[in-house]
Amino acid sequence: MALIGRLLVIFLAFLAACLAAGIIVVSALLFPEFSELGTGPVDEGALDVLLGFSFIIVSGFALVPATLIAAITEAFYIRGPLTYAIGGGFMGLACYLGLVPFDTDTWQFEGVVRRHLEIMTGAGIVAGLVYWLIAGRNAGAWRKPPPRLDPPPPLPSASRPPL
């Protein structure tokens, strides 16, 4: 029963982390538009659609690596926030590089935009920390065996019933 509850917590933490990463990606990519004074206010409906699409894209690309990281941290009781931040950063980096074409002749990624790489890595770090806040602090705690009960103390010799 504890495993089912833990899986639910992991799933909700993954969704919250993807939402945080999506918010960071959208706000960082649209920041030049936000800072432009001549364009006027940003349409909130369009911003909601962009946030929804970024949430779907981030969660789709991050599902398999996040599942592997969650399984490893649960199996080995890894609970440090730095571990989740580094894992999230690598996941954001991998998600971005998965979208960039790779030339097998020169063994290089072609068309890497440094700003976008930094945004995705930063979003991954924040997503890892959000995951740690919700589920990572208690990684592996569901596997704790119940505490052992000590045997009762022996009865004093004077309290034994006669045979």
N, C-alpha and C positions, 0 to 999 in steps of 0.2 A: 504494500500500500504506500510505503514511503517513496518507493521508486516512481510510482505514478505521479505523486505530488511533486517530486523533484523534476520529472520531465516537463510538467506543466510550468514550473518556475523557470526552467531553462528556456522553454519556448517563448514565454512572455518576456523574458530578459532579452532574447534574441530579437524579438519584434521591437522592443523599446530601443535597443542599440541601433537597429536599422533605421528607425525613425529619427534618432539623433544624428546619425550619419547623413541621412537624406536632408535634414534641415541644414546641416553644415555645408553640404555640397551645393544646395540651391542658393543659400545666402552668400557663399563665397564666390560662386560663379556669377551671381547677379549683383555683386557689390559695386562694380563699376556703374551699373545702371542705377543703383540706389543713390550713389554719390553725385550723379548728374542732376544739377538743379533745374535745367531747362526742360526736362522730359515730363515733369509733373508726377503725380502719385502713381504708384504701381497698382495695377488691377488685382484685387485680392482673389478673385476667382481664378485668374491665370496663375497666381502664385500657389493656390491650393492644388491646381492640376499639376504644376511642376513638382510640388512636394510629393504628391501621390505617385507620380511616375518615378521620381528619384527613389522613393521608398521601395517600390516594386523592383527597380533595377538593382539597387544595393542589396536587397534581401535575396534576389535571385542569384547574383554573383557570389554572395558571401555564404550561402547556405551550406555548401559542402565543406569549405574550410572551417567555418564556425562549428559545424558538427564535429569535425575532427579535433579542434582545439577544446571543445567542451568535453568530449570523451576522454581526452588525455588528462585534462585538469581534474575531472571527476575521478578518474582511475588512480591518480597519484596524489590526491589531496592537495593540489596546488592552489593556494589562496592569495598569493601576492598581487597587489594592484599593478605593479610594474610588469609582471608577466602578461597580464591581460592587455595592458597598454601596448607593449611590444608586439604581442600577437595580433592585436587589432591593426597596428601600423603596418605589419607585414601583409595582413589580409587586404588592407586598402591599397597597398602597393601592388599586390598581385591582381586585384580586381582591375586596377587601371592598366597594368601591363597586359592583361588579358584582352583588352580592347584595342591595343596598339599593334599594328602589323609588325611581324618579326621577319627579317630577311635571313634565310638559312645560309646564304652564300657568305655574307659578311658577319654573321652571328651578332647582329645589332637590331635594336628596335628602331623603327623609322617613324619619325613624326612625333616624338615624345615632346610634350609641352611641359616645361618644368613647373609652371604655376599649377597646372592641373594635377601633376604628380604630387606636389606638395599638398594640395587640397584633399586629394583622396587619401594620402597617408595620414594627414591630420584628422580627417573624418574617421578613419579606422582607429586611431588612437582614442578619440573621444568615444567611439562605439565600444571599444574594449573596456574603457573605464565605466561606461554606463552598464555594460553587462556585469562587470565586477560588483558594482553597487547593488545590483538586484540578485544575482545568482552566484557570482564568483566567490564572495566572502565565505560561503558555506559549502564550498565544493567538497564532495565526498562525505559530507556529514551524515547523509542518509544511510551509509553503510556501517555506521557504528553499531557494534553489538550491544544488546542491553547490558546494563551493569550487573556484574556478578553479585549475588547475595552471599554474604558470609554465613557459614553454618552457625546455628545457635550455640551459645557457650554450654559446656557440660554442666549438668546439675551438681550441686554440692553433695558430698557423700552422706550428710546427715538427712537429706531430704528424700533418700531412696525409700520406697515402700518395702516393708518386710516381705520375705519370701514365704 
